[in-house]
């Protein structure tokens, strides 16, 4: 498929797809005419890239993770090398912290929206380490 078709199927602009290629995240074949030719697996790859970008990972880290991501229904994801585990653990901790902060912000917004009158005192407890929801650990 050409870049326009991949863009339509993934909801990602052709410009972003070219950027992913520049970063080494996508490697389309080239036709003799120079046009990029994408395979079906590239649709899954772009979805994986978008998910990891949304989680705040940079393209360098994503380039290391992508080879270990299986297609849906295939084997369980895993790092391509053990050295990657420490970096992944740090990224997971960063995401967990961001989720806690977002949860606190949502709680404050809920309190503001639920206030009976504009002058009503808004109080929301700030989550501490003991009351914050913790993401389940993966083994």
N, C-alpha and C positions, 0 to 999 in steps of 0.2 A: 504494500500500500504506500502511497505517497504521503508527504507531510501533511497535506490538507485533510486527508482521511484520518490520519492518526490524531490530528488536532480535534477533529469532530468527535471521534470516538472517546477521547480522553478529557475533553473540555479544556485542553491546554493550548495556548496560542502557538503558532508555528515559530514565533520568535523565541519562546521559552524552550521549545523542542530543540532549536538550533543551539541555544545556550547549554542545554543538557549535553548535547553532543560535544561542544567545546570543552566542557568540564569532564569529559570522559564517562558520562553516565549512560549515554546511548551510543551505539555504534552501528548506524544503518549501513546497508550495502549501498554502493553507488552504481547506477546504470551508466552505460557508455555515454549517455547524454549529460551525465553529471548530477541528475536528479537522485535524491535520496530514496531508497527503497526500504521500508520498514516491514518487519515480520510481525506475526500475531503476538509473539512473546513481548514485543516492545510495548504493546498496550498494557500488559501486566507490569512491565518495568516502569512505565510512566506513572501508573497508579502507586507503585511502591515509592517512587521518588517523591511524589506529591505528599504522601502520608508522612514520610520522614522529614521533608521540608516543613510541613505543618507542625511537626513536633519540635522544630527548632534546630535540627541538625544541619550542619554545613555540607556543602557538596563534597568536600574531601572525605568526611566521615561516611557520607552516603556511598561514595565510590568504593569504600572498603566493605560496607555492609551488603550492597546489592548482590554480589556473587553468591552470598549465603541465603538469599531470600528465595524460597521455592514458589512455584506456581500454586494457586489454590488447589487443595486436595493432594498435593505432593507431600514429601517428608516435612517434618517439623523444621522451622527456620533455625539456623545456627550460624555462629561466626565461622568464617573461613580459616581463621587462625586463632589460637588461644590468646595471643598477645592483644587481640582486639577486645577481649572480655572486660578489661579494666576500663577502657574508654567507653564501652557500652554501659557499664555500671554507672559511670559518672554522668553520662547523658540521661540515663533512667532516673537518677537522683535529681538532676536538674528539672526534668519534666515533672516529677512528683512534687517538687517544691513549687513549681509554677502552677500546678493543679490546686495546691493548697491556697495559694494567693488568689487564684481565680474564684475558688469556692468562697473565700472570705469576701471578695468583692461582690459576688452574687448575693451573699447574705446581707450585705449592706444595702444593695439595691432593693432587695425584697423588703427590708425594714423601711426604707424610704417610701416605697410604693404602698406599703401597708399603713403608713401613718394616717391617723384619723383627721388631723388638722395640720395646716402648715407650721404652726408653732409648737407642735408636739415634740417632746424630747425623744430622740431616736437613740436607742442603745442596742448595740449588738456586741456580744462578747467576742473578743479577738481569740481565734483558736490558738491554743498552745500545742506543744508537741504531744501532750497526753490525750488531748481531745480531737486532734486532727485525724481525719480519715487517712489510713495508710493503704497504699496500693499493695495488693497481694504480691508476695515474693515469688519469683519463678526459680525453679531449681534446674 
